[in-house]
Amino acid sequence: MPSILVINSGSSSLKYQLIDMATEETLASGLIERIGEAEGHASHRVGGQRFDKDLAVRDHAQACRIMRNDFDTHGPSLDEHDLVAIGHRVVHGGARFFEPTPIDHVVKIQIEDLSDLAPLHNPGAVQGIDAAEKSFPGLPMVAVFDTAFHQTMPPEAYTYAIDAELAQRYRVRKYGFHGTSHRYVSRAAAEFLGRPLDELTQIVLHLGNGASACAIDGGRSVETSMGMTPLAGLVMGTRSGDIDASVLFHLARRAKLSIDDLDELLNKRSGLLGLSGFGDSRDVQSRAADGDERAQLTAAVVAHRLKFYIGAYQALLGGVDVISFTAGIGEHSAEVRAAAAGGLERLGIELDPARNAAVGSGISVISTDASPVTVLVVPTNEELEIARQTFEVIAAR
Ligand code: ADP
């Protein structure tokens, strides 16, 4: 029974999951945090148990050794589970990578070369790949890119209306992110409905700490709300989403904010946090329900932006068959779903309040039976999608 190890490596953390490809079950998972700091932490979960330890983790190579050691000590045995490959999550694949790609020396350099587009993400991924190569010499490795699914967008969707030569020289265009999730959810929705993927137009709303919308025509991404970086589009936990770029010029001139200040403002201190003082959607919802006006405005801005994208994507797709909500907020917040997709009956979207309130685990329909557009809640599973894509690449070799 072959298994795949999925690694999601950031600059200071390494998450992993071992997935059995016959059952698609997670056999074990873990997280190693605060790599490079004086005090780090490792946790390994297997069979309902969790093994935690505090220890300094010097670098990603040591993190990989800790992971390997935890598999040896607490199980499951990687040999018995026939580990056939490692799938690495890589945030930015630029315009170069449009499918899962076997990792070799050249691919690693190319991922590194894309670091100027994703300075917070790609270097960590390369460190994770290097470390895994040391801990698992000879094991095939595959890079699965967050941007790859959106490489099917047409030029009119990904082109910004700025100086074309400058944009080309600095690779400025829309790339889009969360592609692994949008791909997984759109396929799961089609399968759940028993409809051929290539006949469906879909909108996927991935609403977690980071959030993005995607318009999908016949299984292909044709538009998405994040841009050259994950800052654009919907209102997120700490990111502003769409904003008039002149706001930055204004704040630089009048508030004397530097480029780094502005970067931090829009990426770390905006969105739910900037508007309400709380970066977690649950806090915003509960305070809004208690009558807090800042929280109420925050919730209204979030819903307004979501409606804006739902309407825009319906127009771009020439009508939509399925809208799916996913990720932390999309899967768990009936309030956000109702605020985003409620009141859109004239667009053919008829939510069923009782169904929306009663969503359990698994895929749920939250529209009425008569609704022309089917609205679903689909739990995402990015690790499984990475494992599937990695397995396909390995099987095809
Ligand atoms: P990430 O993008 O970090 O993977 P998640 O997909 O886990 O994030 O989503 C995190 C968001 O989901 C948080 O804003 C949190 O408030 C929200 N969330 C998680 N559980 C619930 C819940 N039961 N009800 C409402 N919101 C929830």
Residues whose N, C-alpha, C, O or C-beta is under 5 A from the ligand:
A	BS01	ADP	L207 G208 N209 G210 G279 D280 S281 R282 A327 G328 I329 H332 S333
